[in-house]
């Protein structure tokens, strides 16, 4: 958890949280747009056995969805936790970190939510 000094140095005590919330909202909008754009395809593959082209398209949607989630996690790691995992397994470490409950992160995001 970052110290209060780090937060105060960056602007206001929870100033970074506002930026993180904005980034998270943007990514959620992108994910919603992704599912809206591919709604027909996703409905079709639930009802019928997909062909190779449909499987490839759904795989692309899944990849884009995960990238959106990872962007949200990176925003939180950078803006709230002030620490981004590094190394060859940073993707896994980031995902693991986002499953850990921290009162500080939740409080920082919730106090700045509109």
Secondary structure, DSSP 8 states (H G I E B T S, - for coil): ---HHHHHHTSSTTHHHHHHHHHHHHHHHHHHHHHHHTHHHHHHHHHS---HHHHHHHHHHHHHHHHHHHHHHHHHHHHTS-----STTHHHHHHHHHHS--HHHHHHHHHT--
